Amino acid sequence: MSMSTHADTRAKQRGIPPLVVEWLERFGEEQHDHHGAVILHFSKRSTRRLERAVGRDPVRRMNDYLRCYAVVKAGTVITVGKRYKRVRT
């Protein structure tokens, strides 16, 4: 997936490393926003899948970034951020 200029700028402003965006793309849970985009976020299940793939220690070190999300529309990440409220599924 490609990142828009806006998403790249927001990731830098918010201190979200490209690795976390890649993990969201590969392991994140999808939630539709009903406006044509998909929100990717980490759930308990996706965090366990991530731990199995990359190991428990790297995930533990990156724990602060597990509350990040990415909004994807038409195969492009349009923005990224950090959740401060629970994601309802």
N, C-alpha and C positions, 0 to 999 in steps of 0.2 A: 504494500500500500504506500502511496505517496502522501506527503504532508504538504498542506497549503502553507503559504507564507505566513498567514495569520497563526496557524497552529505552531509553526516553528518559533515565531516570536513569542507566543504565549508560553510555550515550553521553556524557553530561555528565561522569561520574566519570572516564571513560577518555580524555576529550579527543578524541572522534571527532565531527567536524563533520557536520551534516545532509547536506551536499553529498556526502560519501563514502558515506553510506547510500543516497542517491539513485543514485549511480554503481553501487553494488553491485546495486541493484534492476534497473537498466537494462542493465548490461554484465557483471555477475558470473557466474561459472560456478556451476552448481548441483551439489550433491552431497547425496544423500539420507542421512539419519542412521538410517534403519530404525526410527524411532519416530514417524513421521508428519510430520516436519519436513524442511525443506530448508536446507542451509547454503550461503550465497552467499559466494564468495571470488574474488579476482583471480588469474587464471592469466596466463601469457605471452600467450595468445591473446586473452583478454578485455582485457588491458592494451593490446594493439595496437588492438583495436576502439575502446577508449576514446580512445586517441591520435588515431585517425582522426576521431572525432566532435568532440572538444573541443580538439584541438591538442596537440602534443608538450610545449610549454612549461608549460601548466597541470598536466599530469600529472607532469612532472619536479619542479615545485614541491611537489606533493602526494605525492611518492614515499614518505614515511614512513607514509602512510596506506594504501598498497597492500597491506599485510599484514593489513588488517582483514577481519572476517567479520561476517555477519549470519545469524541463525537465523530462518527464516520458517515459520509454521504457520498454516494456514487463511487466508492472505492478510494476516497481521499479523506484523510484525517483533517477535519476542518477546525477543531479546537481541542485543547487539553486543559485539565484543571485538577483540583483536589476537592474531594467530597468532604462536606462538613455535616451532612445529614445522611441518614440511612437511605439506601436505595430500596424502594418498595418493588417487589416482584409480583 
